[in-house]
């Protein structure tokens, strides 16, 4: 056997980071992650996704806002692969606090690329780009050549990160690539995202601890996949001989309404009795129809999504029913 590969994951406590960490551990990697100091001090709330395998990880505290702390970690570890997944990633929040979204997301990416260039030039770098970069869609479906037209500061920050990654690849001959990932969900999704808001509410309604679910635009359509499928695509990108950017999605779209319908039907309830539309929850500028053309990833990475939409929804509902029974039964 060759030497043990080392991977550093930013955003290791998030949905994608936690699945990726598990996946890499199974592949016998030594997995490092950096987290904010507050997370290490508040493990129950901040590290719940990695709780079951935390003792197999090497965690240190660092901040995307501090170049010195990033340099220190990269210099020390000299990882074979860096997966840069950390970001302020909640789109609606990015309308409220544009400064911190742009600051954290753009500078953090720039700091890591610069630190690799200066202190660990052999490290392969993966940047988590996003379908939100397409924003006001020019053509459907979207592929690697579709022009960007972001409609939120989050989308803008991801375009900047994507261009920085490409620039470092071309200017300094670094192995740096971006995955343009379309929406991907799972039972580990954050509670602020609409899919988790729905699955959690359906579970609570079923268990009799909630009466109504308030939502914004339920006709909005997305290309939704399962995070477990998508993290495999990230890894495949860094196993290639040369770096490239890839669109990752399912090529199928579903409306928020379809998600709701499957979730309620799964627990034998009629969704129309529980949904209330709240105009305040509409986004200031809504993204149109996002749908992935992942043919390049299919051809070059031999990647395709495995988990169907219906299973994604029912998994999330089942997981939330269990979560509530374990934690909140006595409300």
C-alpha positions in Angstrom: 0.0 0.0 0.0 1.1 3.6 -0.8 1.2 6.4 1.7 -2.0 7.4 3.5 -3.7 10.3 1.7 -4.5 13.4 3.7 -7.6 15.5 3.1 -8.5 18.8 4.6 -12.2 19.8 4.6 -13.4 23.3 5.3 -17.1 23.2 6.3 -16.6 19.7 7.8 -19.5 20.3 10.2 -22.0 21.0 7.4 -24.1 18.7 5.4 -21.6 18.0 2.6 -18.6 18.2 4.8 -19.9 15.5 7.2 -20.8 13.1 4.4 -17.5 13.7 2.6 -15.6 13.1 5.8 -17.3 9.7 6.3 -16.7 8.8 2.7 -13.0 9.6 2.9 -12.6 7.8 6.2 -14.0 4.7 4.4 -11.4 5.2 1.7 -8.7 5.2 4.5 -7.8 8.9 4.3 -6.5 10.8 7.2 -9.2 13.5 7.5 -8.6 17.0 8.8 -11.1 19.7 9.3 -11.1 23.2 10.5 -13.9 24.7 12.4 -14.6 27.9 14.2 -13.5 28.0 17.9 -17.2 28.4 18.9 -18.0 25.1 17.4 -15.4 23.3 19.5 -16.9 25.0 22.6 -20.5 24.1 21.7 -20.3 20.5 20.3 -23.9 19.5 20.8 -25.3 22.2 18.6 -22.5 22.7 16.1 -20.9 19.3 15.6 -24.1 17.1 15.6 -23.5 15.9 12.0 -20.1 14.5 12.8 -20.7 13.4 16.4 -20.7 9.6 15.6 -17.2 9.7 14.0 -15.6 12.8 15.5 -12.9 10.8 17.3 -11.6 9.6 13.9 -11.2 13.2 12.6 -8.4 15.7 13.2 -10.1 19.0 14.0 -8.5 22.4 14.6 -9.9 25.8 15.0 -9.4 28.4 12.2 -11.3 31.1 10.5 -11.9 31.8 6.9 -11.5 35.5 7.8 -7.9 35.0 9.0 -5.2 34.3 6.4 -2.7 33.6 9.1 -4.8 30.8 10.6 -5.3 29.2 7.2 -1.6 29.4 6.3 -0.7 27.8 9.7 -3.0 24.7 9.1 -2.0 24.2 5.4 1.7 24.6 6.2 1.4 22.0 9.0 -0.7 19.4 7.2 0.4 19.8 3.6 -2.7 17.9 2.6 -3.0 15.9 -0.7 -6.5 17.3 -1.2 -8.4 20.3 0.1 -12.2 20.4 -0.2 -13.3 24.0 0.3 -17.0 23.7 1.3 -17.3 26.3 4.0 -19.3 29.4 3.1 -22.2 31.5 4.3 -24.5 29.3 2.2 -28.1 30.3 3.0 -29.3 32.4 0.0 -32.1 34.3 1.8 -29.7 35.3 4.6 -27.3 36.7 2.0 -29.9 39.4 1.1 -29.9 40.5 4.7 -26.1 40.5 5.3 -24.4 41.0 2.0 -21.2 42.3 3.5 -20.4 39.2 5.5 -21.5 36.9 2.7 -19.2 38.5 0.2 -16.4 38.9 2.7 -16.3 35.4 4.1 -17.0 33.6 0.8 -14.7 35.5 -1.5 -11.8 36.2 0.9 -11.9 32.7 2.4 -11.5 31.1 -1.1 -8.7 33.5 -2.0 -6.8 32.9 1.2 -6.9 29.1 0.7 -5.8 29.3 -2.9 -3.0 31.7 -2.0 -1.8 29.5 0.9 -1.7 26.4 -1.4 0.3 28.3 -4.0 2.8 29.6 -1.4 3.1 26.7 1.0 1.7 23.5 -0.5 1.7 23.7 -4.3 1.1 20.0 -4.8 -2.2 20.1 -3.0 -5.3 19.5 -5.2 -8.0 22.0 -4.5 -11.8 21.6 -4.9 -14.1 24.6 -4.7 -17.8 24.2 -4.0 -19.4 26.3 -6.7 -23.2 26.5 -7.0 -26.1 26.5 -9.5 -27.1 29.8 -7.9 -24.3 31.3 -10.1 -26.7 30.8 -13.1 -29.4 32.8 -11.3 -31.5 34.5 -14.0 -31.3 31.6 -16.4 -30.3 32.3 -20.0 -30.9 28.8 -21.2 -32.2 25.5 -19.8 -30.6 23.1 -18.9 -27.4 24.6 -17.7 -23.9 23.2 -18.4 -20.3 24.3 -17.9 -20.5 26.8 -20.7 -23.8 28.5 -19.6 -23.2 32.2 -18.8 -23.6 33.2 -15.1 -26.2 35.8 -14.0 -26.3 35.6 -10.2 -29.3 37.0 -8.4 -28.1 37.1 -4.8 -24.9 38.2 -3.0 -24.4 34.4 -2.3 -24.5 33.7 -6.1 -22.1 36.6 -6.7 -19.7 35.4 -4.1 -19.7 31.9 -5.7 -19.0 33.4 -9.2 -16.0 35.2 -7.7 -14.8 32.0 -6.0 -15.2 30.1 -9.3 -13.2 32.7 -11.2 -10.5 32.8 -8.6 -10.2 29.0 -8.7 -9.9 29.1 -12.5 -7.5 31.9 -12.4 -5.1 30.1 -10.0 -5.3 27.0 -12.1 -4.4 28.8 -15.3 -1.9 31.3 -13.9 0.0 29.1 -11.5 -0.6 25.7 -13.0 -2.4 24.5 -9.8 -4.7 21.5 -9.6 -7.8 23.6 -8.8 -11.3 22.7 -9.9 -14.9 23.7 -9.2 -18.0 21.6 -8.9 -21.1 23.5 -9.9 -23.5 21.7 -7.7 -27.2 22.0 -8.1 -29.4 21.8 -5.0 -28.7 18.7 -2.9 -30.4 17.8 0.3 -30.4 15.1 3.0 -31.4 14.4 6.6 -28.4 16.5 7.5 -29.6 19.7 5.7 -29.6 22.8 7.8 -33.0 23.9 9.3 -33.0 27.2 7.4 -33.3 25.5 4.0 -36.8 25.0 2.6 -36.5 21.2 2.2 -35.6 20.7 5.8 -38.1 23.2 6.9 -40.7 21.1 5.2 -39.6 17.6 6.3 -39.2 18.8 9.9 -42.7 20.5 9.9 -44.3 17.4 8.4 -42.8 15.3 11.1 -43.9 17.7 13.8 -47.5 17.9 12.3 -47.6 14.1 12.2 -46.6 13.9 15.8 -49.1 16.5 16.8 -46.6 19.3 17.9 -47.3 21.7 15.0 -50.4 22.8 13.2 -49.4 24.7 10.1 -46.5 25.2 7.8 -45.9 28.7 6.4 -44.0 28.9 3.1 -43.1 31.3 0.3 -43.1 30.5 -3.4 -44.1 26.8 -3.6 -44.1 26.9 -7.4 -40.4 27.5 -7.5 -38.7 24.6 -9.3 -35.2 23.1 -8.5 -33.0 20.3 -9.6 -32.7 18.4 -6.3 -30.4 15.5 -5.6 -29.0 13.7 -2.5 -25.8 15.1 -0.9 -24.5 11.5 -0.5 -24.3 11.2 -4.3 -22.8 14.7 -4.8 -19.8 14.3 -2.4 -18.7 11.3 -4.4 -18.5 13.6 -7.5 -16.3 16.0 -5.6 -13.8 13.2 -4.8 -13.9 11.9 -8.4 -12.9 15.4 -9.7 -9.7 15.3 -7.6 -8.8 11.8 -8.8 -8.5 13.0 -12.4 -5.1 13.5 -14.1 -5.9 17.1 -14.9 -8.2 19.6 -13.2 -11.6 20.6 -14.7 -14.9 22.2 -13.7 -18.1 20.1 -13.7 -21.8 20.6 -13.4 -23.3 18.1 -10.9 -27.1 17.6 -10.8 -29.9 15.2 -11.7 -31.2 16.8 -14.9 -34.7 16.6 -13.5 -36.7 19.4 -11.8 -39.3 19.3 -9.1 -41.3 22.1 -7.5 -41.4 22.9 -3.8 -45.1 21.8 -4.1 -44.1 18.3 -5.3 -41.7 18.0 -2.4 -44.5 19.0 0.0 -46.9 16.6 -1.5 -44.6 13.5 -1.3 -43.6 14.5 2.3 -47.2 14.7 3.5 -48.4 11.7 1.6 -45.6 9.7 3.2 -47.2 10.2 6.6 -50.8 9.8 5.2 -51.8 13.5 5.5 -53.3 15.8 2.9 -50.9 18.7 2.4 -53.6 21.3 1.5 -54.9 21.2 5.0 -51.6 22.4 6.6 -49.9 24.8 4.1 -50.2 28.5 4.4 -48.5 30.9 1.9 -46.7 33.8 3.4 -45.8 36.6 1.0 -43.0 37.8 3.4 -41.2 34.5 2.6 -40.8 35.2 -1.1 -37.2 36.0 -2.1 -36.6 39.6 -3.4 -35.3 38.2 -6.7 -36.2 34.6 -7.4 -34.1 32.3 -9.5 -35.9 30.9 -12.5 -35.6 27.3 -13.7 -32.4 25.6 -12.7 -31.8 22.3 -14.3 -28.5 20.6 -14.7 -26.9 19.1 -17.8 -24.4 16.9 -16.2 -23.3 15.0 -19.4 -19.6 16.1 -19.0 -19.5 14.6 -15.5 -21.2 11.5 -16.7 -18.7 11.1 -19.6 -15.5 12.1 -17.9 -16.1 11.1 -14.2 -18.4 8.2 -14.9 -20.7 9.9 -12.3 -24.5 9.8 -12.2 -27.0 10.4 -9.4 -28.2 7.1 -7.7 -30.8 8.2 -5.1 -34.2 9.1 -6.6 -36.1 12.2 -5.5 -38.9 10.4 -3.8 -36.5 8.5 -1.6 -34.6 11.7 -0.7 -37.9 13.3 0.5 -39.1 10.2 2.5 -35.6 9.7 4.0 -35.7 13.3 5.3 -39.2 12.9 6.8 -38.4 9.5 8.5 -35.2 10.9 9.9 -37.0 14.0 11.3 -39.7 11.8 12.9 -37.0 9.8 14.6 -35.1 13.1 15.6 -38.2 14.6 17.2 -39.1 11.4 19.0 -35.6 11.2 20.4 -35.3 14.9 21.4 -38.6 16.7 21.7 -41.3 14.2 22.6 -42.2 16.0 25.8 -42.9 19.5 24.4 
